[in-house]
Amino acid sequence: MNDKIDANVPLRVVLLTRLLDYGGAERQLVALATGLHGRAEFDVSVVVFYSGGPLESELREAGVRCESPNKCGRWDIVRFLFGLVRILRRNRPDVLYSFLDTPNVLSALLKSVVGRPRVVWGIRSSFVDWSQYDWLARGTFRFSRYLSRLASRIVVNSEAGRRHYLAHGYADARLCVIPNGIDTHRFVPDQANRALQRERLHITSDIVLIGIVGRLDAMKDHPGFVTAAGIVARRDDKLRFIVVGDGPERYRDELKAQAAACGVSGRIVWLPAGNDMVAIYNALDILALTSIGEGFPNVVGEAMACGIPCVVTDVGDAAQIVGETGTVVPPSDPETMASALIALTERLADERESLAQQTRSRIVVQFDHNRFVERSAELLCSICKRSSGAQ
């Protein structure tokens, strides 16, 4: 490893990930890239396996370089690896900061052939039920445990995540916690946006709208949300539901069939993931998180920054995020989730304004994205033996 990094030139940081799609880890990468790009002590670029992700436009607008070897599919391996090595050698990173399992494995394996940069891993979950995934995903996770010693630091976004990875054999000295950051200047309460979005959804002002936001994935437990929606709907006909997220079409069809069986198919709106999340959050009255595993669920922080109270399962650091402003229930328990949603709906009748102020204030004070960028900058400088200019 080259320990002599010229302190008079910007620190070259390459952020590596698969695809800049709509997702929590991807949004944090974009926030970090744009935040570091505005600091004189960093020269930041982003490398993605697959080009064309919707969040790439945010990098371009901010002036951050984004490159890709244009991977063509799972089995496009040799051409992809040659292209990736070529890009990394050209960028000559002092720090290679990868996000999620496969990029983490590759950053460790390629370290010796791209200039021996300091390697930082970004891990975003605190629990994954690997029985829900294919053999390649399971094998990648197992392999990553053995390669973790090659990373200078392993960044998890929750205390729950740190405990989980310690239990799976990751070195304590390498693990550090940097909570995700929420852009509280972007995610704000907006009554005009709320009215417009609800008009588009044909939701009148007297209807309470409960939503779940996240990719259609087994870890998010959408079936649990649909079951809870069915229970809630039977008790109050003034409630409607919305599911926002992308995923396999077959899984979406299964969820819609379940909604029909629960008698709520006519009361659930299904939306794909999109970039107008501020409008979507503002259209909600309550956000539900039904996940069985999380690290730091961004959707909770983003909704709260928009003044939307949340009912969350007790996974990852969700309970720490909502604090006293929301309700925490056990995972995989639709009955308890439904009861909590009904109770919060009743509170909204008298406490809507105060709840909105409390939820937003908690995010602004504790989880603003400037703190996330500053802590990340300090970490990157520390492993390269530099002082950080973060304020």
Legacy VTK file of the C-alpha trace (Angstrom):
# vtk DataFile Version 3.0
C-alpha trace
ASCII
DATASET POLYDATA
POINTS 391 float
0.000 0.000 0.000
1.219 3.467 -0.859
1.243 5.415 2.423
2.681 8.569 0.899
-0.281 10.509 -0.453
0.562 14.077 -1.396
-1.268 16.296 1.098
-1.151 19.220 -1.340
-3.446 17.613 -3.925
-7.083 16.560 -3.538
-7.748 13.080 -2.257
-8.908 10.941 -5.178
-12.031 8.996 -4.161
-13.858 6.562 -6.428
-17.305 5.390 -5.328
-18.208 1.997 -6.801
-21.658 0.407 -7.124
-23.747 -1.756 -9.461
-26.435 0.621 -10.700
-27.719 4.039 -9.696
-31.336 2.949 -9.443
-33.885 4.256 -6.936
-32.742 2.706 -3.666
-31.524 3.681 -0.225
-27.865 2.751 -0.724
-27.808 4.397 -4.132
-29.279 7.635 -2.812
-26.692 7.721 -0.047
-23.922 7.226 -2.596
-25.237 10.149 -4.642
-25.515 12.305 -1.514
-21.940 11.445 -0.535
-20.561 12.042 -4.035
-22.231 15.425 -4.407
-21.334 16.425 -0.850
-17.646 15.560 -1.231
-17.557 17.127 -4.702
-18.159 20.507 -3.104
-15.037 20.222 -0.928
-11.635 21.307 -2.161
-9.833 18.428 -0.443
-11.575 15.767 -2.555
-11.579 14.727 -6.206
-14.620 12.449 -6.492
-15.835 10.176 -9.260
-18.416 7.403 -9.444
-18.087 4.093 -11.288
-21.153 1.918 -11.921
-21.322 -1.597 -13.359
-24.472 -0.828 -15.365
-24.937 2.602 -16.891
-28.231 4.407 -17.389
-29.554 4.380 -13.834
-32.062 7.154 -13.092
-29.946 8.735 -10.347
-27.036 9.372 -12.713
-28.695 12.623 -13.771
-28.276 14.000 -10.238
-24.529 13.368 -10.441
-24.260 15.032 -13.822
-26.204 18.074 -12.627
-23.810 18.376 -9.673
-20.758 18.053 -11.941
-19.625 14.672 -10.572
-17.896 12.348 -13.056
-19.680 9.062 -13.628
-18.168 6.229 -15.677
-19.163 2.667 -16.489
-17.714 -0.423 -18.215
-21.323 -1.006 -19.364
-21.886 -4.488 -18.030
-24.395 -6.339 -20.225
-25.695 -8.947 -17.789
-24.809 -11.369 -15.003
-22.542 -13.492 -17.200
-20.746 -10.616 -18.923
-17.699 -11.158 -16.726
-14.367 -11.060 -18.579
-15.099 -8.013 -20.749
-16.662 -6.227 -17.775
-13.672 -6.883 -15.486
-11.162 -5.660 -18.064
-13.220 -2.510 -18.546
-13.575 -1.935 -14.801
-9.831 -2.336 -14.188
-9.076 0.066 -17.031
-11.368 2.727 -15.562
-9.989 2.331 -12.033
-6.379 2.480 -13.193
-7.118 5.639 -15.131
-8.685 7.282 -12.060
-5.817 6.129 -9.748
-7.945 6.337 -6.581
-6.416 6.926 -3.191
-9.646 5.487 -1.768
-11.949 2.965 -3.431
-15.288 3.145 -1.593
-17.676 0.402 -2.688
-21.334 -0.073 -1.824
-23.108 -3.440 -1.296
-21.939 -7.033 -1.547
-20.728 -7.608 -5.118
-18.924 -4.239 -5.486
-17.366 -4.849 -2.051
-16.012 -8.221 -3.123
-14.611 -6.773 -6.349
-12.994 -3.787 -4.627
-11.089 -6.181 -2.364
-10.092 -8.551 -5.172
-8.971 -5.760 -7.525
-7.118 -3.745 -4.909
-3.669 -5.054 -5.855
-4.117 -4.470 -9.600
-5.480 -0.902 -9.537
-2.775 0.825 -7.488
-3.456 -0.588 -4.012
-5.880 2.111 -2.841
-7.369 2.147 0.623
-10.571 0.134 0.359
-13.735 1.130 2.201
-16.817 -1.066 2.182
-20.319 0.307 2.560
-22.810 -2.188 4.019
-26.422 -1.094 4.369
-28.362 -3.907 6.072
-28.491 -5.341 9.577
-30.166 -8.645 8.708
-30.871 -10.500 5.490
-32.844 -13.716 5.181
-30.577 -15.334 2.613
-33.028 -18.194 2.051
-35.041 -15.696 -0.002
-32.181 -15.154 -2.487
-30.391 -17.218 -5.124
-27.162 -19.179 -4.743
-25.014 -16.403 -6.198
-26.203 -13.819 -3.659
-25.696 -16.269 -0.794
-22.243 -17.238 -2.033
-21.196 -13.602 -2.451
-22.130 -12.857 1.153
-20.163 -15.844 2.473
-17.127 -14.933 0.375
-17.262 -11.324 1.540
-16.691 -12.397 5.137
-13.290 -13.807 4.202
-12.337 -10.764 2.135
-13.390 -8.229 4.777
-9.876 -8.187 6.260
-8.656 -6.493 3.059
-10.813 -3.421 3.719
-9.349 -0.496 5.665
-12.804 0.321 7.038
-16.257 -1.251 6.797
-19.011 1.347 7.147
-22.402 0.235 8.402
-25.296 2.653 8.715
-26.760 1.331 11.954
-25.740 -0.022 15.336
-27.863 -3.074 14.550
-25.770 -3.592 11.431
-22.541 -3.380 13.406
-23.748 -6.030 15.858
-24.894 -8.277 13.007
-21.601 -8.172 11.114
-19.535 -8.601 14.263
-21.522 -11.766 14.924
-20.680 -12.959 11.407
-16.934 -12.671 11.887
-16.110 -9.163 10.666
-13.239 -7.489 12.522
-14.337 -5.044 15.228
-11.441 -2.662 14.473
-12.578 -2.243 10.868
-16.295 -1.702 11.536
-17.614 1.801 12.088
-21.097 3.300 12.146
-22.058 6.320 10.069
-25.850 6.777 10.034
-27.446 7.712 6.742
-28.191 11.360 6.082
-31.467 12.877 4.935
-31.545 15.937 2.674
-33.795 18.108 4.822
-33.690 20.909 2.246
-35.189 18.631 -0.388
-37.557 16.593 1.783
-39.832 19.234 3.286
-43.537 19.581 4.112
-45.310 20.996 1.057
-49.075 21.456 1.138
-49.303 22.497 -2.510
-47.418 19.369 -3.564
-49.657 17.304 -1.301
-52.847 18.636 -2.874
-51.546 18.149 -6.423
-50.338 14.591 -5.837
-53.549 13.532 -4.085
-55.566 14.990 -6.948
-53.530 12.854 -9.365
-54.215 9.809 -7.208
-57.933 10.666 -6.859
-57.587 10.847 -3.073
-59.878 13.449 -1.521
-58.861 15.550 1.480
-61.043 13.578 3.912
-59.299 10.282 3.122
-56.406 9.024 5.263
-53.696 7.632 2.975
-51.287 5.004 4.347
-48.278 4.086 2.232
-45.350 1.716 1.983
-42.300 2.785 -0.034
-39.577 0.368 -1.098
-38.534 -2.143 -3.701
-40.748 -5.208 -4.081
-38.484 -7.563 -2.178
-39.086 -10.301 0.377
-37.198 -8.336 3.048
-39.758 -5.510 2.856
-42.661 -7.890 3.681
-45.237 -6.385 1.342
-47.542 -9.350 2.030
-47.571 -8.259 5.669
-48.540 -4.731 4.606
-51.370 -6.012 2.409
-52.664 -8.200 5.239
-52.561 -5.258 7.657
-54.322 -3.088 5.066
-57.117 -5.651 4.849
-57.562 -5.595 8.626
-57.521 -1.791 8.775
-59.908 -1.432 5.830
-62.537 -3.559 7.548
-62.521 -1.183 10.513
-62.540 2.167 8.687
-63.830 2.903 5.187
-62.094 6.310 5.130
-58.673 4.765 4.652
-56.779 4.154 1.435
-53.372 2.597 0.764
-50.501 3.061 -1.656
-47.592 0.791 -2.565
-44.625 2.567 -4.167
-41.744 0.557 -5.561
-40.385 -1.558 -8.388
-39.771 -5.264 -8.512
-40.469 -8.483 -10.397
-43.786 -8.346 -12.232
-44.696 -11.802 -10.980
-44.274 -10.691 -7.371
-46.410 -7.589 -7.980
-49.135 -9.803 -9.486
-49.012 -12.065 -6.422
-49.442 -9.054 -4.150
-52.379 -7.783 -6.184
-54.009 -11.198 -5.974
-53.504 -11.142 -2.210
-55.056 -7.666 -2.040
-58.115 -8.977 -3.903
-58.386 -11.903 -1.485
-58.201 -9.448 1.442
-60.943 -7.317 -0.098
-58.807 -4.201 -0.572
-57.829 -4.332 -4.255
-60.013 -1.316 -4.975
-58.444 0.673 -2.146
-54.759 0.207 -2.969
-52.863 2.327 -5.507
-49.755 0.734 -7.050
-47.030 3.117 -8.220
-43.555 2.452 -9.642
-40.535 4.050 -8.014
-39.986 7.573 -9.264
-37.948 10.662 -8.646
-40.845 12.778 -7.336
-40.666 11.231 -3.898
-41.188 14.561 -2.129
-44.674 14.789 -3.658
-45.425 11.159 -2.804
-44.376 11.506 0.834
-46.388 14.706 1.191
-49.466 12.966 -0.196
-49.328 10.441 2.657
-50.818 10.709 6.105
-48.871 7.756 7.523
-45.856 5.776 6.301
-45.669 2.091 7.199
-42.415 0.126 7.305
-43.138 -3.620 7.459
-39.596 -4.863 6.779
-38.166 -7.959 8.439
-34.623 -6.627 8.006
-33.103 -3.151 7.586
-30.079 -1.107 8.501
-31.060 2.552 8.372
-34.330 2.727 6.386
-34.057 5.941 4.366
-37.749 6.008 3.537
-38.578 6.535 7.205
-36.217 9.502 7.525
-37.388 11.020 4.237
-41.056 10.720 5.154
-40.409 12.171 8.607
-38.533 15.109 7.083
-41.746 15.801 5.155
-43.668 15.762 8.441
-45.217 12.304 7.967
-45.457 10.123 11.110
-44.474 6.466 10.792
-45.337 3.027 12.088
-42.231 0.834 11.779
-41.195 -2.697 12.555
-38.453 -3.106 15.127
-35.661 -3.804 12.638
-32.257 -2.196 12.203
-32.243 1.290 13.689
-35.852 2.084 12.723
-36.899 2.529 16.345
-33.997 4.919 16.958
-34.978 6.979 13.923
-38.630 7.493 14.877
-37.957 7.888 18.605
-41.062 9.148 20.412
-42.597 10.502 17.206
-43.775 7.173 15.800
-44.855 3.666 16.720
-42.679 0.549 16.753
-44.169 -2.933 16.312
-42.705 -6.443 15.974
-41.860 -7.633 12.446
-44.064 -10.227 10.724
-47.073 -9.272 12.849
-49.786 -7.748 10.600
-52.370 -7.682 13.402
-50.202 -5.470 15.606
-49.211 -3.343 12.608
-52.898 -2.825 11.784
-53.731 -1.825 15.369
-50.862 0.680 15.413
-51.976 2.190 12.094
-55.524 2.618 13.381
-54.294 4.207 16.621
-52.097 6.670 14.737
-54.975 7.503 12.394
-57.057 8.462 15.411
-54.246 10.659 16.754
-54.045 12.522 13.454
-57.538 13.867 13.957
-56.356 16.055 16.857
-52.565 16.159 16.650
-51.695 16.333 12.963
-49.804 19.638 13.100
-47.833 18.852 16.261
-46.957 15.365 15.000
-45.685 16.838 11.738
-43.483 19.325 13.582
-42.068 16.661 15.924
-41.273 14.173 13.172
-39.509 16.706 10.974
-37.598 18.236 13.886
-36.162 14.857 14.883
-34.673 14.317 11.426
-33.350 17.871 11.082
-31.606 17.721 14.454
-30.222 14.170 14.361
-30.024 12.908 10.784
-29.417 15.817 8.420
-27.280 14.719 5.466
-24.572 17.317 6.155
-23.603 15.321 9.246
-23.380 12.176 7.115
-21.066 13.860 4.597
-18.874 15.395 7.311
-18.423 12.109 9.156
-17.646 10.330 5.884
-15.091 12.996 4.941
-13.384 12.633 8.309
-13.194 8.854 7.870
-11.707 9.055 4.368
-9.102 11.568 5.466
-8.207 9.591 8.585
-7.385 6.380 6.700
-5.154 8.416 4.371
-3.505 10.213 7.295
-4.844 13.623 6.445
-6.708 16.261 8.362
-10.271 16.886 7.237
-11.602 20.292 6.289
-15.082 19.290 7.482
-16.670 21.809 9.746
LINES 1 392
391 0 1 2 3 4 5 6 7 8 9 10 11 12 13 14 15 16 17 18 19 20 21 22 23 24 25 26 27 28 29 30 31 32 33 34 35 36 37 38 39 40 41 42 43 44 45 46 47 48 49 50 51 52 53 54 55 56 57 58 59 60 61 62 63 64 65 66 67 68 69 70 71 72 73 74 75 76 77 78 79 80 81 82 83 84 85 86 87 88 89 90 91 92 93 94 95 96 97 98 99 100 101 102 103 104 105 106 107 108 109 110 111 112 113 114 115 116 117 118 119 120 121 122 123 124 125 126 127 128 129 130 131 132 133 134 135 136 137 138 139 140 141 142 143 144 145 146 147 148 149 150 151 152 153 154 155 156 157 158 159 160 161 162 163 164 165 166 167 168 169 170 171 172 173 174 175 176 177 178 179 180 181 182 183 184 185 186 187 188 189 190 191 192 193 194 195 196 197 198 199 200 201 202 203 204 205 206 207 208 209 210 211 212 213 214 215 216 217 218 219 220 221 222 223 224 225 226 227 228 229 230 231 232 233 234 235 236 237 238 239 240 241 242 243 244 245 246 247 248 249 250 251 252 253 254 255 256 257 258 259 260 261 262 263 264 265 266 267 268 269 270 271 272 273 274 275 276 277 278 279 280 281 282 283 284 285 286 287 288 289 290 291 292 293 294 295 296 297 298 299 300 301 302 303 304 305 306 307 308 309 310 311 312 313 314 315 316 317 318 319 320 321 322 323 324 325 326 327 328 329 330 331 332 333 334 335 336 337 338 339 340 341 342 343 344 345 346 347 348 349 350 351 352 353 354 355 356 357 358 359 360 361 362 363 364 365 366 367 368 369 370 371 372 373 374 375 376 377 378 379 380 381 382 383 384 385 386 387 388 389 390
